[in-house]
Amino acid sequence: MDAKGSELDALYLALDATVSQFFVRTATWGLGRWEFELGITTDLTKPIEQRRAVIESKLRGAGTFSGRLVKNVAEAYDGGKVDVSFQPDKWGFTVKFMDTLGIPPNLEDLKSAIEEIKPAHLSVEYEFNYLLIRNIHDVMTLTQIEQTLLSKFAGGVWLAN
C-alpha cells in the first residue's frame, strides 16, 4: 500500500503540474507552448513573470484599437495602474505608469506589443514616475531611503518615445 500510495501521490502531483500549464498565470514549463501558439519568440533569459506578461498582453491585445485596449495591454506588463491619454492634435497618445516608480523592467516588450496593436499613424510616448525630494523629505527614514533603488529617484517625470 505504501508503494501504491507514493505512486498515486506522484501521479496527482504530475496532473496538478500539467493542469497549471493551461493557465498563463500558473504556467511554467508550458510557457513555450503558449509563446509558440501566439507567435511570440521564446526568450529563456527573461524571468518567468516577464514571459507571462508578454503572453497575457498578446491575449488581451485582440480587438479594435482603443484606450481601453492599450490600458489592458500595458497593465498586463506592468502589473500596476496605467493611464492612457490621447492627444488628437499631435496624432498620438501617452501611456503613464501610475503605480510604478522608475522604468518597468520589461518596457521593451511592452513597446513591441503596443506597436503591434496601434495604428501606424499614431505616435506613443511613455511617462514614468520617480521619487521626488517632496516624496521623501520628512516622509521616509534614512534606512528606507538607503533601501530604495537609485533608479527610483529623479528630478522629475521623464518622457521616452
C-alpha positions in Angstrom: 0.0 0.0 0.0 2.9 2.4 0.7 4.3 1.8 -2.8 0.9 2.4 -4.4 0.3 5.5 -2.2 3.6 7.0 -3.3 2.9 6.3 -6.9 -0.6 7.9 -6.7 0.9 10.9 -4.9 3.3 11.3 -7.7 0.5 10.9 -10.3 -1.6 13.6 -8.6 1.4 16.0 -8.5 2.1 15.4 -12.2 -1.6 16.0 -13.0 -1.7 19.2 -11.0 1.5 20.5 -12.7 0.0 19.7 -16.1 -3.3 21.5 -15.4 -1.2 24.5 -14.2 0.2 24.8 -17.7 -3.3 25.5 -19.2 -3.4 28.9 -17.4 -0.9 31.7 -18.2 -0.6 32.9 -14.6 0.4 29.5 -13.3 2.2 28.1 -16.3 6.0 27.4 -16.0 7.4 24.7 -18.3 4.4 25.2 -20.6 5.1 28.9 -21.4 7.0 27.8 -24.5 3.8 26.3 -25.9 1.8 29.4 -25.2 4.5 31.5 -26.9 4.6 29.2 -29.9 0.8 29.3 -30.3 0.8 33.1 -30.2 3.8 33.6 -32.5 6.0 35.0 -29.7 9.7 34.4 -29.8 10.8 32.4 -26.7 13.5 34.1 -24.7 14.6 31.8 -21.9 16.8 34.5 -20.5 13.7 36.5 -19.3 12.2 35.8 -15.9 9.0 33.7 -16.0 6.9 36.7 -14.9 8.0 38.8 -17.9 7.3 35.9 -20.2 3.9 35.5 -18.7 3.2 39.3 -19.1 4.1 39.1 -22.8 1.7 36.2 -23.3 -1.1 37.8 -21.3 -0.7 41.0 -23.2 -0.9 39.2 -26.5 -4.1 37.5 -25.4 -5.6 40.8 -24.2 -4.4 42.7 -27.3 -7.0 41.5 -29.7 -9.8 43.7 -31.0 -10.4 47.3 -32.1 -7.8 49.8 -31.1 -8.9 51.9 -28.2 -7.5 53.5 -25.0 -9.0 50.6 -23.0 -7.1 48.1 -25.2 -3.8 49.9 -24.7 -4.5 50.2 -20.9 -5.2 46.4 -20.7 -2.1 45.5 -22.6 0.1 47.9 -20.5 -1.3 46.8 -17.2 -0.6 43.2 -18.2 3.1 44.1 -18.5 3.4 46.5 -15.5 1.0 44.9 -13.0 0.1 48.3 -11.7 -2.3 51.1 -12.7 -1.7 52.7 -16.1 -3.4 55.8 -17.5 -3.8 56.3 -21.3 -4.5 59.8 -22.7 -4.9 60.8 -26.3 -3.6 64.0 -27.9 -5.5 64.1 -31.2 -3.8 67.4 -32.3 -0.4 65.6 -32.0 -1.7 62.4 -33.6 -0.6 60.4 -30.6 -1.2 59.1 -27.1 0.6 58.8 -23.8 0.9 55.8 -21.6 1.6 56.9 -18.0 2.6 54.4 -15.3 0.7 55.5 -12.2 1.8 53.0 -9.6 5.3 52.1 -10.8 8.4 54.0 -9.7 11.1 54.2 -12.4 11.1 52.3 -15.7 9.3 48.9 -15.7 11.8 46.0 -16.3 10.1 44.7 -19.5 9.4 48.1 -21.2 10.9 46.9 -24.5 8.4 44.1 -24.6 5.5 46.5 -23.9 6.7 48.9 -26.6 6.7 46.0 -29.1 3.2 44.9 -28.1 1.8 48.5 -28.4 3.5 48.9 -31.8 1.6 45.8 -32.9 -1.8 47.0 -31.8 -1.7 50.7 -32.5 -2.4 52.3 -35.9 0.8 53.2 -37.8 -0.1 56.9 -37.9 -0.2 57.4 -34.1 2.8 58.1 -32.0 3.2 56.9 -28.5 5.0 58.4 -25.5 5.7 56.7 -22.2 5.6 58.7 -18.9 7.3 57.4 -15.8 7.1 58.4 -12.2 10.1 58.8 -10.0 10.6 59.7 -6.3 11.0 63.4 -5.8 12.5 65.2 -2.8 9.0 66.1 -1.6 8.1 62.4 -1.6 10.9 61.5 0.8 11.7 64.6 2.9 10.2 64.1 6.4 8.3 61.1 4.9 10.9 58.3 4.6 13.6 57.3 7.2 17.2 57.2 6.2 17.0 53.4 6.3 14.1 53.4 3.9 15.9 55.7 1.6 19.1 53.6 1.7 17.0 50.5 0.7 15.3 52.2 -2.3 17.0 51.6 -5.6 18.6 54.7 -7.1 16.7 54.1 -10.4 13.5 55.1 -8.5 14.8 58.7 -7.9 14.9 61.6 -10.3 14.4 65.3 -10.5 11.0 64.9 -12.2 8.9 63.0 -14.7 10.8 61.7 -17.8 9.2 61.1 -21.2 10.5 58.4 -23.5 9.5 57.6 -27.1 
